[in-house]
Amino acid sequence: MKGASGRGEEEEGSCCTADMRASSQLLPDVSATVRGLQSIFQEQEMTENVHDSEGHGYLATFLGKNGRFAILRMHSHGLVTFDLQCLEGDDVVQVDNLLNALEKKLKALLDGKIQRIKRLPVLIRGGDVDRYWPTADGRLMEYDIDEVVYEKDSAYQNIKILHSRQFGNMLILNGDVNLAESDLPYTQAIMGSGKEHYGGKEVLILGGGDGGILHEAVKLKPKMITMVEIDELVIDGCRKHMRKTCGNVLDNLKGDCYEILVQDCVPVLKKFAEQGRTFDYVINDLTAVPISTAPEEDSTWEFLRLILDLSIRVLRPGGKYFTQGNCVNLTDALCEYEKLLCRLSCKVDFSKEVVCVPSYMELWVFYTIWKK
């Protein structure tokens, strides 16, 4: 779902970008504006190459001896963009001076016509540590990640644990931020936000390979917790590098009141249903509501329906099913999920709660579902 530039795609370096918005009459004489800027690039020993923009304003690239590469574009509708790429170790003061000079000159040349100007932070590409990860609704976030703690490719997914100075170690699966050591609010919400009584109860956890739910549930003295996680490499990585989240519960696959099954949850759920085995609480930590709102085009929706149906079948009367939903901005997908709840094999009711998950940097929806 998420991608990023790799070392094989870009030289190690950084990119600064700035944009200006002005009225549509911004550039009555593009050539005059460009001539006014040329001295700045000449001082930086950057050679200009003008490209044919087919009548859509002005487009030029500039190449410097020190490896700097810049793109200047003046759009006919009044937007001016300037992107500057430079290599690691470039003189930061010189780069700032270039951007400051360009900004000052444009303000003078476009006297009073600039409506707004915005300089964006440096984007570092091709570094040893990838700090850029999208939110569920596609906004790019820069994290203060300074170390790759763990990385493996399992039979199911790419697994990364990265260290963030703010959020601690973060588990990332296939480019999707799953859980950080800061994210106790996530775990609490998917367990009912402290409103449930787990003492003496039977609990089923689907997924949860980071161990966070299991760690918190064990503290509440349940009769028995069964956790079903398909990917043993997730468990291995979190056992070593997410101990603030999982404590010692992943050290052994069996404990006094829990058992971890390293299996696919679907056949396990089917077996439990056939055996008539039931639980007071089922906690689904497998996957979020898919972003696509077309169930017929996305098998993930069918997977969610299957998990829901099977989970409801193993839920005792009066029992509850907890799951994450998605970020609050994905209203169409959340609405589709709630419609899905009306198409299960038995009638259910639900409530939902919105919680801020620190490392997600967004509000997240959690559902509580029970049989009518």
N, C-alpha and C positions, 0 to 999 in steps of 0.2 A: 504494500500500500504506500510505502514511502521510499524515496530514492535520494541519493546524494552523490556529489562529485567524488571520484576516487583519485588516488595518486596516479593511476594510469591515464587519467583524462586531462589533468592540468598540471602545469609546473607548480611547485610549492610557491605560494604567493598570496596576495590579498587583492581585494577589489573595493575601491571606494566608489560611491555613486551619489550624484546630486541631481535634483530636478527642480525646475522652475515652472510656474504656471503664470501665464499672462493673458491678456485679452487676445482675441483672434486677430487683432490688428497689430500684434506684437512685432512682426517682422516686415515692415513695408519695404525694406531694402536689405535682403539677406546678405548680399555681397558686402555691403558696408559694415554690417555687424561682424561678419567673419573677418574682414580686414582689420577691424579694431581689436580682434582677439589674437591675431597672428603673432604679434610681438611677444606675447606671453609664452607661446610655444617655442618661438625662436630662442628666447632666453634659456629655455630648458633643453635646447638642442634636440627638439622633437620635430621630425619631418612629417609633413602633411600629405595625405593622399585623399583626394575628394572622390566620392563614389556617386554614381548615377542613382538618384532616389526617385526617378520617374515622375518628377513634378511634386513629390511629397516633401517639400521643405529641403533641408540641407543635411548631408551626411558626410562626415570626414573621420578618418582615423589618423592617429599620430603615433609615431614610433620613436622612442628615445634610445640613446646609446647605452643607458644603464638598464635596459630591459623593460622600461615602462611602456605601456601600451594604452592609448586612450581612444575613446569613441565619443564624438560630439555630434549630437543630432538636434536639429531645430525643426520641429514639426509645423506644418502649415496652420494647424489649429491652435498654436500658441504654446506648446509644451517644449521646453528645452531640457535635454538630458545629457549628462556628462558622466561617463564611466572611466575610471582610471584603474588599470591593473599594474601592479608592481611586484617584484620578487621579494622573497624573504631577505631581510637585512637592508632593504632600501632605507635611505635617510628619511625618517618620519617628518622631520622639520621641513625638509625640502618639499615633501608631498603636501603638507599642510600649507606651505607658502604658495604652491602652485594652485591649490584649490581656492585659497583666500584671494589670490590675485585674479583668478578667473571670475569668481563671484563679484568682486569689486568692480571689475571691468564691465561685466554684463549689466550690473546695476546702472553704471554710468551710461553705457551705450543705449540701454532701453529705458532711459530716463522716465521714472514714474509709472512705467507700464507693467512692472512685475507685481502680480497679485500675491504670490507667496513663493518662498524658496525653502527647500528642505535638503539637508545633507544627511545621508544615511551612514550608519557606522560601517567600519571595515568588515568585509566578508572574507574570511580566510578559507581558501580552497586547497585541497590536496595535502592537508596536514596529517600527521601521524594519528591524531585523535579527531574524530568527527563530532563536532559540537552542534550540528544543526539537525533537528528532528521536527517533523510536522505534527500539529495537533490533529485530532480526529476530523475537524472540519477544514483541514488543509492549510492552516496558517503556519508559517515557518517560525520556529522558536530557536533561539541560540541559548544553549546551556553552558554552564561553567564547567564543562567536562575537561579533566586534565589527565585522565589515565584510562587505558583499556585494561580492565582487571581480568576479564575472562572472555574468551570467544571460541565457540565450537559450532560446527555444522552437524546437526543430528540427522537422523533419517526423516525428520519432520519439519525442521526449521533451522534458521540461523539464530544462534543464541549469543547475545552480548551482555556482559555486565560492565558498565562504565562508571567511573567515579565522578560525582559532581560535588564541588565544594559546598554547595548549598543543600542538596538533597541526599547526599551520601551515595552509596552504590545504587545503581539503577539497572533493573532487568529490562532488556530490549529484545523482543522476539520478532524476527522478520521485519526489522525497522520500525516496530510499534512499541512505544514506551509502555511497559506493563505495570511496573511497580518499583518504587524507590524506598529506601529505608526511612524516608520522611513521611511515607504515605499510610500511616496508621488510620487516618480518616476514611480511606478506601476500605480497609479491612473491617473497621467498625460498622460502616454503612452496609456492607454486603452481608453482615451478620445480624442486622436488625437494629443497629445504633443503640445497643444497651437496653433495649426494651424487652428482650426475650430471656427466658429462664432455661438455660441449657443443662442445669443440674439434673443428673439421672436420665438424660434423654439420649436417643439414638440419632446420630448426625451423619449425613453423607455429603462429602465434598467432591465436586467434579472439577478436575483440574487443580489449580492451587499449588503448582509445583514450587513456587517461591517459599512455601511453608508459612506464610503470614497468617492465613485463616486458621490453619491447624494449631499454630503456636498460641493464638488468642483463645481458640475454642477449648484447648486442653486446660487452660486456667479456670474454666467455668465448671469443671467437674462433671462432664457428661458421663453417661454410662459407657458409650462406645462411639468412636468416630471412625468411619471408613472413608479413606481418601483415595480417589482413582485418578492417577496422573499418567499420561501416555509416554512422556519424554523423560527418561532417566537422566539425561545429560542436563536438563534444567534443574532437577533435584541436586545433582552432583555440584553444579556451579553455585547454586544458592546455599547449599550446605557449607561451602567453604567461604563464600564471599558476601552472603546476605544474612549474616548471623544476628544482626540487630533486628531483622525482620522475623527470622524463623527460630531464633534461639537454638536449642539442641534437638528439636523434634525431628529433624531430617537425618540425625546421626544414625538412627536405626529405622528400619521399615516397620517395626512393631514396637509399641510402647504399652504402658499399663492400661491405657484406655483408648488406644488408636492403632490402626493398621493402614499402611500405605500399599495400595495395589498398583504396580507399574503396568498398566494395561489400558486398552481402548475402553472408554466408559460406555460406549453403546452396547456391546455384547454383555458387559457387566450389568448394566441396567436391565437389559432384556432377561438375563438370568435371574436377577433379583425379583423381577415382576412375575416370572414363571414360578419361582419358589414361594411367592407370597411374602417376601421379606419387605418390611416397611420401615420408615424413618419418621422421626418427629420433625426434622429439619433437613432440607436438601439445599445445598449452597452451590450454585453454578458459577464457577469462575473460569469457564472455558473460553468464551469469546464475546466480544461486544456485539450489539446490534449492527448488522452490516450497513454501510453508508448507502448502498444502492436501495432504492425503494421499489424495485421491480422483482418480486419474488420468483416469477417465472424465468427470470434471466439470471438469477443468482442462487446457486445451490446452497449457499450459506443459510438462506432463509428456511429451506427445507430441513437443513441440519438443526436449526433452532427449534423448528416445530417438532421434530423427532425427539430432541432432548427434553423439550417441555412435556410432551405426551408421556414419555417413559418416566420422567421424574414425578409427574402427577400420579401415575399409577403406583409408585412405591411410597407415596406420601400417606401417612396415617390420617384418619379423620381428625381435624383440628390442627394438622401439621401445616408448615409454611415452607414455601420455596423462595429463596432469595437469589437475585442475580443483578449484575450490572446492566445498564442500558447503553447509553452513549452520551456524548456531550449535549448540553441543552440546545446548542445551535442547530443540531440536526433534527429539526422538528418533524420533517416528513418521514424520516426513518423511524423515529420514535412512535409516530402515529401509526405507521405500518405495523410495527411490533405489537402495539396495543390492539390493532385489528386482528392480528394473528392469534392473540389470546382468546378471541371470540370464536376461533375455528378449531379449537382443540377437541379431543374426543369426549371430554366432560366439561361442564360449565365451571368457570373460575371467576374469581374477583381479584382485584389487585389495588395496591396503593403504591405511591412512588415518593421518593425523597431526592432532593438535589443537594449535593455535597461538593465542596471545593477540594479537589485532590491536588496536593501541592506540586508534585512533579509533572502533572498533566498541564498545569497552568490554565485550567479551564474548569467550569462547573460540570459535574457528571451526574447522570440520573441513575438511581438504583430502584429496583422493583421488589416488592413483596407480593407473592401470589399464593392464593389458597383456594381450595375447592368450595364451591357454593353449597 
